[in-house]
Amino acid sequence: MHGGTKRSQWGEVSEAIFLTQGFVYDSAEQAEQRFIKPGPDEYIYARYGNPTVAMFEERIAMLEGAEDAFATASGMAAVNGALMSMLKAGDHLVSARALFGSCLYIVEDILPRFGVEVTLVDGSDLDQWRAAVRPDTKAVFFESMSNPTLELVDIEAVSAIAHAQGALVVVDNVFSTPVFSDALGQGADVIIYSSTKHIDGQGRTLGGVILGTRDHIRKVVEPYMKHTGGSMSPFTAWVQLKGLETLDLRVRAQADSAQAIAETLEGHAKLKQVIYPGLPSHKQAALAARQTGSGGTMLAIELAGGKAAAFAFLNALEVIVISNNLGDAKSIVTHPATTTHQRLSAEQREILGITDGLVRLSVGIEDTDDLIEDILTALDAA
């Protein structure tokens, strides 16, 4: 609530928005010194840093238990920045195969284009991690809970495998959220969030953040990000500071509703399966309980009737909206095979478990009974 706050001479309660691209120097000598090495609370240019953005970075770092953070223009700017800033031609990256479509594009298409060798593995299979990580592996990358099939990666175990070979562990932690995850405590070195989700959580702004040690953030991430232009805007930082104030309240309420919805839907005649880490039927329920202590805010359902049934279900919903975002205060439903993961081949989607009947549900903060009634009525229509 209070971390990182910097008040002006006016003593404002709500954080100020310093909506400026540049900063004025008292003298030529001061400008010269600032370009050599800025002091605390000294700024040069908004692409390099800004007081409102710095407040957001400090507060999210405190919440995550990280030494430092760099805020970015979007979640994908954070993914790209975290990986590109540490990798170079000739390096080896091991990545889980189950990734959001744009993340998969970076590891499969962009990184190899610049000479980075990438090995993809089944993130839930520790033997595959052991076989893939080599002495020349620079980093491993995975989503702690995958999008959209909610497959977990054992952060502690994979971190031990990677660190034994000197590799850094980079975790996209969006589904786990800063509320339920302690990825740094479990061995991760670098944490990535799309702060568009949960942190803003109210459908307003795009943003992202990279967290880690102060040396890594300021000596590896910051030089890459400030010169390539992926920094967060002051207005976005202000909006997301407001989001952080209610993050814990929203996410816990969303997770409670998701648990109730999953329990209600399990065994429904129209569904092949309900995928939710908080259900005993989830193959990694024990890992979810140990790693996050919650099933989270997301669930997936697979309709028995394939794409036609999935589309009929989506079109019959009255409270839940169709969109491709997640982690919002409004409940959102998505058909991954035709939207977020449509660029993947049918074979790739099959490997990841993204069937034509699969629907991803991001649970919001509406009344739980209203959401359940909406879903059950829409299933009748399917």
ZASE-985214 format. One line per field, with one value per residue (C-alpha): residue in one letter; residue number from 0; z, y, x. Coordinates in nm, 3 decimals. Layout:
N
r <- A | ...
k <- NUM | ...
c3 <- Z | ...
c2 <- Y | ...
c1 <- X | ...
END
This chain:
382
r <- M | H | G | G | T | K | R | S | Q | W | G | E | V | S | E | A | I | F | L | T | Q | G | F | V | Y | D | S | A | E | Q | A | E | Q | R | F | I | K | P | G | P | D | E | Y | I | Y | A | R | Y | G | N | P | T | V | A | M | F | E | E | R | I | A | M | L | E | G | A | E | D | A | F | A | T | A | S | G | M | A | A | V | N | G | A | L | M | S | M | L | K | A | G | D | H | L | V | S | A | R | A | L | F | G | S | C | L | Y | I | V | E | D | I | L | P | R | F | G | V | E | V | T | L | V | D | G | S | D | L | D | Q | W | R | A | A | V | R | P | D | T | K | A | V | F | F | E | S | M | S | N | P | T | L | E | L | V | D | I | E | A | V | S | A | I | A | H | A | Q | G | A | L | V | V | V | D | N | V | F | S | T | P | V | F | S | D | A | L | G | Q | G | A | D | V | I | I | Y | S | S | T | K | H | I | D | G | Q | G | R | T | L | G | G | V | I | L | G | T | R | D | H | I | R | K | V | V | E | P | Y | M | K | H | T | G | G | S | M | S | P | F | T | A | W | V | Q | L | K | G | L | E | T | L | D | L | R | V | R | A | Q | A | D | S | A | Q | A | I | A | E | T | L | E | G | H | A | K | L | K | Q | V | I | Y | P | G | L | P | S | H | K | Q | A | A | L | A | A | R | Q | T | G | S | G | G | T | M | L | A | I | E | L | A | G | G | K | A | A | A | F | A | F | L | N | A | L | E | V | I | V | I | S | N | N | L | G | D | A | K | S | I | V | T | H | P | A | T | T | T | H | Q | R | L | S | A | E | Q | R | E | I | L | G | I | T | D | G | L | V | R | L | S | V | G | I | E | D | T | D | D | L | I | E | D | I | L | T | A | L | D | A | A
k <- 0 | 1 | 2 | 3 | 4 | 5 | 6 | 7 | 8 | 9 | 10 | 11 | 12 | 13 | 14 | 15 | 16 | 17 | 18 | 19 | 20 | 21 | 22 | 23 | 24 | 25 | 26 | 27 | 28 | 29 | 30 | 31 | 32 | 33 | 34 | 35 | 36 | 37 | 38 | 39 | 40 | 41 | 42 | 43 | 44 | 45 | 46 | 47 | 48 | 49 | 50 | 51 | 52 | 53 | 54 | 55 | 56 | 57 | 58 | 59 | 60 | 61 | 62 | 63 | 64 | 65 | 66 | 67 | 68 | 69 | 70 | 71 | 72 | 73 | 74 | 75 | 76 | 77 | 78 | 79 | 80 | 81 | 82 | 83 | 84 | 85 | 86 | 87 | 88 | 89 | 90 | 91 | 92 | 93 | 94 | 95 | 96 | 97 | 98 | 99 | 100 | 101 | 102 | 103 | 104 | 105 | 106 | 107 | 108 | 109 | 110 | 111 | 112 | 113 | 114 | 115 | 116 | 117 | 118 | 119 | 120 | 121 | 122 | 123 | 124 | 125 | 126 | 127 | 128 | 129 | 130 | 131 | 132 | 133 | 134 | 135 | 136 | 137 | 138 | 139 | 140 | 141 | 142 | 143 | 144 | 145 | 146 | 147 | 148 | 149 | 150 | 151 | 152 | 153 | 154 | 155 | 156 | 157 | 158 | 159 | 160 | 161 | 162 | 163 | 164 | 165 | 166 | 167 | 168 | 169 | 170 | 171 | 172 | 173 | 174 | 175 | 176 | 177 | 178 | 179 | 180 | 181 | 182 | 183 | 184 | 185 | 186 | 187 | 188 | 189 | 190 | 191 | 192 | 193 | 194 | 195 | 196 | 197 | 198 | 199 | 200 | 201 | 202 | 203 | 204 | 205 | 206 | 207 | 208 | 209 | 210 | 211 | 212 | 213 | 214 | 215 | 216 | 217 | 218 | 219 | 220 | 221 | 222 | 223 | 224 | 225 | 226 | 227 | 228 | 229 | 230 | 231 | 232 | 233 | 234 | 235 | 236 | 237 | 238 | 239 | 240 | 241 | 242 | 243 | 244 | 245 | 246 | 247 | 248 | 249 | 250 | 251 | 252 | 253 | 254 | 255 | 256 | 257 | 258 | 259 | 260 | 261 | 262 | 263 | 264 | 265 | 266 | 267 | 268 | 269 | 270 | 271 | 272 | 273 | 274 | 275 | 276 | 277 | 278 | 279 | 280 | 281 | 282 | 283 | 284 | 285 | 286 | 287 | 288 | 289 | 290 | 291 | 292 | 293 | 294 | 295 | 296 | 297 | 298 | 299 | 300 | 301 | 302 | 303 | 304 | 305 | 306 | 307 | 308 | 309 | 310 | 311 | 312 | 313 | 314 | 315 | 316 | 317 | 318 | 319 | 320 | 321 | 322 | 323 | 324 | 325 | 326 | 327 | 328 | 329 | 330 | 331 | 332 | 333 | 334 | 335 | 336 | 337 | 338 | 339 | 340 | 341 | 342 | 343 | 344 | 345 | 346 | 347 | 348 | 349 | 350 | 351 | 352 | 353 | 354 | 355 | 356 | 357 | 358 | 359 | 360 | 361 | 362 | 363 | 364 | 365 | 366 | 367 | 368 | 369 | 370 | 371 | 372 | 373 | 374 | 375 | 376 | 377 | 378 | 379 | 380 | 381
c3 <- 0.000 | 0.090 | -0.053 | -0.284 | -0.236 | -0.323 | -0.232 | -0.382 | -0.183 | -0.189 | 0.026 | -0.192 | -0.060 | -0.398 | -0.591 | -0.838 | -1.214 | -1.346 | -1.707 | -1.868 | -2.127 | -2.000 | -1.700 | -1.650 | -1.508 | -1.293 | -1.481 | -1.760 | -1.493 | -1.335 | -1.674 | -1.735 | -1.395 | -1.434 | -1.765 | -1.600 | -1.307 | -1.185 | -0.810 | -0.616 | -0.744 | -1.033 | -1.382 | -1.741 | -1.979 | -1.939 | -2.146 | -1.883 | -1.574 | -1.421 | -1.060 | -1.103 | -1.277 | -1.004 | -0.741 | -0.922 | -0.962 | -0.595 | -0.473 | -0.695 | -0.600 | -0.232 | -0.290 | -0.482 | -0.240 | -0.517 | -0.490 | -0.795 | -1.093 | -1.437 | -1.560 | -1.928 | -2.187 | -2.200 | -2.076 | -2.402 | -2.376 | -2.041 | -2.187 | -2.482 | -2.265 | -2.002 | -2.260 | -2.519 | -2.258 | -2.124 | -2.438 | -2.734 | -3.041 | -2.939 | -2.609 | -2.525 | -2.378 | -2.248 | -2.248 | -2.155 | -2.463 | -2.302 | -2.348 | -2.447 | -2.829 | -2.836 | -2.588 | -2.806 | -3.107 | -2.928 | -2.830 | -3.154 | -3.414 | -3.283 | -3.059 | -3.317 | -3.574 | -3.360 | -3.311 | -2.982 | -2.968 | -2.807 | -2.673 | -2.595 | -2.325 | -2.150 | -1.852 | -1.615 | -1.687 | -1.470 | -1.662 | -1.979 | -1.798 | -1.672 | -2.021 | -2.189 | -1.954 | -2.048 | -1.917 | -2.185 | -2.104 | -2.024 | -1.897 | -1.862 | -1.922 | -1.836 | -1.723 | -1.362 | -1.461 | -1.835 | -2.058 | -2.126 | -1.998 | -1.641 | -1.640 | -1.354 | -1.354 | -1.029 | -0.974 | -0.692 | -0.878 | -1.214 | -1.042 | -0.878 | -1.215 | -1.386 | -1.110 | -1.102 | -1.456 | -1.383 | -1.574 | -1.470 | -1.410 | -1.579 | -1.477 | -1.640 | -1.331 | -1.465 | -1.377 | -1.033 | -0.949 | -0.694 | -0.433 | -0.441 | -0.574 | -0.402 | -0.712 | -0.597 | -0.266 | -0.459 | -0.664 | -0.960 | -1.057 | -1.282 | -1.259 | -1.538 | -1.510 | -1.765 | -1.527 | -1.772 | -1.594 | -1.223 | -1.128 | -1.330 | -1.340 | -1.454 | -1.830 | -1.858 | -1.945 | -2.094 | -1.883 | -1.771 | -1.521 | -1.488 | -1.133 | -0.997 | -0.821 | -0.838 | -1.037 | -1.294 | -1.335 | -1.357 | -1.536 | -1.773 | -1.817 | -1.788 | -2.057 | -2.308 | -2.222 | -2.209 | -2.546 | -2.722 | -2.592 | -2.406 | -2.089 | -1.910 | -1.938 | -1.625 | -1.668 | -1.688 | -1.377 | -1.189 | -1.294 | -1.193 | -0.858 | -0.794 | -0.908 | -0.657 | -0.374 | -0.432 | -0.587 | -0.285 | -0.225 | -0.590 | -0.654 | -0.341 | -0.420 | -0.782 | -0.669 | -0.423 | -0.703 | -0.943 | -0.688 | -0.640 | -1.016 | -1.081 | -0.810 | -0.951 | -1.309 | -1.247 | -1.382 | -1.590 | -1.873 | -2.142 | -2.039 | -2.116 | -1.837 | -1.596 | -1.557 | -1.232 | -1.008 | -0.696 | -0.779 | -0.649 | -1.004 | -1.141 | -1.202 | -1.025 | -0.740 | -0.478 | -0.652 | -0.676 | -0.304 | -0.220 | -0.473 | -0.458 | -0.193 | -0.429 | -0.756 | -0.882 | -1.079 | -1.405 | -1.514 | -1.841 | -1.951 | -2.248 | -2.410 | -2.548 | -2.867 | -2.993 | -3.159 | -3.235 | -2.873 | -2.749 | -2.973 | -2.872 | -2.507 | -2.553 | -2.744 | -2.478 | -2.188 | -2.055 | -1.764 | -1.872 | -2.169 | -2.467 | -2.486 | -2.500 | -2.184 | -1.839 | -1.475 | -1.500 | -1.247 | -1.513 | -1.590 | -1.939 | -2.158 | -2.448 | -2.715 | -2.738 | -3.053 | -3.264 | -3.084 | -2.853 | -2.993 | -3.346 | -3.507 | -3.384 | -3.613 | -3.536 | -3.435 | -3.194 | -3.037 | -2.996 | -2.816 | -2.579 | -2.520 | -2.685 | -2.841 | -3.041 | -2.742 | -2.490 | -2.332 | -2.095 | -1.818 | -1.625 | -1.317 | -1.209 | -0.895 | -0.988 | -0.752 | -0.757 | -0.778 | -1.075 | -1.256 | -1.188 | -1.310 | -1.626 | -1.702 | -1.637 | -1.853 | -2.136 | -2.110 | -2.160 | -2.484 | -2.597
c2 <- 0.000 | 0.246 | 0.105 | 0.328 | 0.636 | 0.965 | 1.275 | 1.617 | 1.940 | 1.932 | 1.618 | 1.439 | 1.118 | 0.947 | 0.910 | 1.189 | 1.133 | 1.288 | 1.301 | 1.427 | 1.298 | 1.485 | 1.667 | 2.010 | 2.051 | 2.339 | 2.363 | 2.210 | 2.053 | 1.885 | 1.749 | 1.610 | 1.442 | 1.291 | 1.129 | 0.987 | 0.839 | 0.953 | 0.968 | 0.848 | 1.019 | 1.178 | 1.131 | 1.193 | 1.084 | 0.895 | 0.603 | 0.561 | 0.621 | 0.836 | 0.906 | 0.751 | 0.445 | 0.416 | 0.408 | 0.119 | -0.067 | -0.031 | -0.136 | -0.446 | -0.546 | -0.521 | -0.727 | -0.996 | -0.999 | -0.898 | -0.655 | -0.454 | -0.434 | -0.277 | -0.184 | -0.235 | -0.126 | -0.464 | -0.819 | -0.926 | -0.641 | -0.795 | -1.146 | -1.020 | -0.791 | -1.054 | -1.310 | -1.087 | -0.891 | -1.202 | -1.415 | -1.382 | -1.584 | -1.922 | -1.940 | -2.229 | -2.186 | -2.463 | -2.373 | -2.545 | -2.617 | -2.510 | -2.133 | -1.848 | -1.811 | -1.493 | -1.637 | -1.945 | -1.720 | -1.554 | -1.882 | -2.068 | -1.792 | -1.481 | -1.617 | -1.874 | -1.592 | -1.429 | -1.747 | -1.871 | -2.247 | -2.344 | -2.682 | -2.734 | -2.979 | -3.100 | -2.864 | -3.110 | -3.384 | -3.336 | -3.604 | -3.397 | -3.093 | -3.303 | -3.433 | -3.091 | -2.868 | -2.868 | -2.704 | -2.434 | -2.366 | -1.996 | -1.997 | -2.194 | -2.039 | -2.150 | -2.039 | -2.147 | -2.229 | -2.263 | -2.080 | -2.216 | -2.576 | -2.491 | -2.725 | -2.652 | -2.656 | -2.750 | -2.429 | -2.565 | -2.883 | -2.719 | -2.442 | -2.703 | -2.871 | -2.540 | -2.402 | -2.722 | -2.627 | -2.254 | -2.153 | -1.876 | -1.954 | -1.719 | -1.763 | -1.612 | -1.597 | -1.443 | -1.721 | -1.778 | -1.401 | -1.212 | -1.300 | -1.678 | -1.729 | -1.724 | -1.813 | -1.631 | -1.816 | -2.141 | -2.079 | -1.858 | -1.585 | -1.364 | -1.318 | -1.178 | -1.046 | -0.910 | -0.645 | -0.594 | -0.896 | -0.907 | -0.611 | -0.359 | -0.619 | -0.380 | -0.375 | -0.033 | -0.045 | -0.265 | -0.319 | -0.562 | -0.597 | -0.788 | -0.862 | -0.997 | -0.900 | -0.535 | -0.626 | -0.822 | -0.562 | -0.258 | -0.411 | -0.658 | -0.566 | -0.185 | -0.117 | -0.331 | -0.191 | 0.178 | 0.164 | -0.045 | 0.159 | -0.089 | 0.115 | 0.175 | 0.511 | 0.724 | 0.716 | 0.336 | 0.318 | 0.539 | 0.326 | 0.009 | 0.154 | 0.190 | -0.171 | -0.292 | -0.140 | -0.387 | -0.675 | -0.906 | -0.848 | -0.907 | -1.210 | -1.396 | -1.335 | -1.447 | -1.766 | -1.848 | -1.813 | -2.018 | -2.300 | -2.297 | -2.291 | -2.577 | -2.791 | -2.724 | -2.807 | -3.121 | -3.421 | -3.214 | -3.423 | -3.168 | -3.159 | -3.394 | -3.242 | -2.951 | -2.839 | -2.652 | -2.698 | -2.667 | -2.985 | -3.321 | -3.455 | -3.224 | -3.434 | -3.175 | -3.084 | -3.169 | -2.948 | -2.662 | -2.689 | -2.683 | -2.420 | -2.163 | -2.282 | -2.203 | -2.320 | -1.961 | -1.745 | -1.943 | -2.264 | -2.448 | -2.665 | -2.898 | -2.933 | -3.274 | -3.127 | -2.965 | -2.624 | -2.603 | -2.670 | -2.432 | -2.150 | -2.216 | -2.201 | -1.873 | -1.713 | -1.808 | -1.640 | -1.324 | -1.215 | -1.347 | -1.161 | -1.301 | -1.151 | -1.264 | -1.089 | -1.249 | -1.161 | -0.894 | -0.790 | -0.894 | -1.264 | -1.340 | -1.647 | -1.736 | -2.007 | -2.051 | -2.268 | -1.986 | -1.683 | -1.675 | -1.996 | -1.993 | -1.939 | -2.284 | -2.581 | -2.844 | -3.079 | -2.823 | -2.757 | -3.130 | -3.170 | -2.886 | -3.018 | -2.720 | -2.898 | -2.743 | -2.791 | -2.623 | -2.298 | -2.083 | -1.898 | -1.608 | -1.562 | -1.206 | -1.057 | -1.082 | -1.271 | -1.637 | -1.769 | -1.541 | -1.677 | -2.038 | -1.979 | -1.809 | -2.100 | -2.372 | -2.197 | -2.156 | -2.525 | -2.611 | -2.409 | -2.604
c1 <- 0.000 | 0.274 | 0.598 | 0.797 | 0.578 | 0.753 | 0.555 | 0.604 | 0.610 | 0.227 | 0.208 | -0.049 | -0.212 | -0.244 | 0.081 | 0.153 | 0.174 | 0.493 | 0.376 | 0.694 | 0.938 | 1.242 | 1.386 | 1.548 | 1.899 | 2.017 | 2.345 | 2.551 | 2.770 | 2.466 | 2.354 | 2.702 | 2.712 | 2.367 | 2.463 | 2.777 | 2.582 | 2.238 | 2.195 | 1.890 | 1.573 | 1.763 | 1.623 | 1.735 | 1.462 | 1.133 | 1.262 | 1.536 | 1.324 | 1.051 | 0.942 | 0.595 | 0.739 | 1.003 | 0.728 | 0.560 | 0.891 | 0.980 | 0.636 | 0.606 | 0.963 | 0.872 | 0.558 | 0.749 | 1.043 | 1.285 | 1.576 | 1.472 | 1.237 | 1.214 | 0.866 | 0.789 | 0.534 | 0.359 | 0.389 | 0.548 | 0.799 | 0.893 | 0.929 | 1.132 | 1.345 | 1.417 | 1.535 | 1.703 | 1.898 | 2.070 | 2.111 | 2.347 | 2.442 | 2.580 | 2.390 | 2.157 | 1.808 | 1.585 | 1.215 | 0.894 | 0.684 | 0.354 | 0.366 | 0.137 | 0.140 | 0.350 | 0.602 | 0.634 | 0.694 | 0.987 | 1.155 | 1.082 | 1.120 | 1.295 | 1.572 | 1.699 | 1.703 | 1.975 | 2.177 | 2.034 | 1.987 | 1.654 | 1.547 | 1.178 | 1.069 | 0.755 | 0.768 | 0.605 | 0.862 | 1.171 | 1.361 | 1.327 | 1.468 | 1.762 | 1.832 | 1.806 | 2.006 | 2.375 | 2.694 | 2.655 | 2.288 | 2.255 | 1.896 | 1.574 | 1.233 | 0.881 | 0.538 | 0.487 | 0.126 | 0.075 | -0.169 | -0.431 | -0.410 | -0.296 | 0.002 | 0.242 | 0.620 | 0.795 | 0.993 | 1.209 | 1.305 | 1.374 | 1.573 | 1.796 | 1.855 | 1.936 | 2.156 | 2.363 | 2.475 | 2.506 | 2.193 | 1.954 | 1.585 | 1.336 | 0.972 | 0.664 | 0.445 | 0.122 | -0.123 | 0.031 | 0.009 | 0.222 | -0.044 | 0.000 | 0.353 | 0.690 | 0.889 | 1.203 | 1.193 | 1.155 | 1.470 | 1.380 | 1.628 | 1.413 | 1.035 | 0.819 | 0.464 | 0.225 | 0.094 | -0.193 | -0.340 | -0.428 | -0.200 | -0.400 | -0.673 | -0.944 | -0.900 | -0.735 | -0.365 | -0.094 | 0.215 | 0.480 | 0.761 | 1.088 | 1.210 | 1.537 | 1.858 | 1.963 | 2.275 | 2.078 | 1.804 | 2.035 | 2.335 | 2.165 | 1.797 | 1.803 | 2.069 | 1.877 | 1.533 | 1.623 | 1.797 | 1.532 | 1.239 | 1.021 | 0.972 | 0.642 | 0.466 | 0.412 | 0.034 | 0.034 | 0.253 | 0.007 | -0.291 | -0.110 | -0.004 | -0.377 | -0.422 | -0.164 | -0.369 | -0.654 | -0.459 | -0.472 | -0.844 | -0.936 | -0.718 | -0.825 | -1.192 | -1.137 | -0.962 | -1.240 | -1.497 | -1.285 | -1.266 | -1.646 | -1.709 | -1.465 | -1.622 | -1.970 | -1.874 | -1.671 | -1.858 | -2.103 | -2.250 | -2.157 | -1.789 | -1.503 | -1.298 | -1.258 | -0.897 | -0.830 | -0.524 | -0.743 | -0.936 | -0.809 | -0.859 | -0.588 | -0.277 | -0.060 | -0.295 | -0.032 | 0.227 | -0.024 | -0.100 | 0.271 | 0.380 | 0.097 | -0.148 | -0.434 | -0.584 | -0.570 | -0.810 | -0.812 | -0.978 | -1.031 | -1.320 | -1.336 | -1.677 | -1.762 | -1.908 | -1.587 | -1.574 | -1.947 | -2.039 | -1.769 | -1.896 | -2.259 | -2.150 | -1.961 | -2.246 | -2.503 | -2.319 | -2.484 | -2.263 | -1.924 | -1.777 | -1.583 | -1.235 | -0.873 | -0.754 | -0.736 | -0.688 | -0.959 | -1.222 | -1.476 | -1.504 | -1.372 | -1.402 | -1.170 | -1.153 | -0.773 | -0.766 | -0.916 | -0.768 | -0.465 | -0.311 | -0.453 | -0.110 | 0.001 | -0.039 | -0.302 | -0.020 | 0.128 | -0.212 | -0.268 | 0.066 | -0.029 | -0.380 | -0.551 | -0.848 | -1.132 | -1.359 | -1.127 | -1.247 | -1.039 | -1.222 | -1.069 | -1.285 | -1.366 | -1.517 | -1.886 | -2.115 | -2.014 | -2.370 | -2.441 | -2.136 | -2.231 | -2.588 | -2.456 | -2.221 | -2.478 | -2.739 | -2.487 | -2.392 | -2.758 | -2.746 | -2.440
END
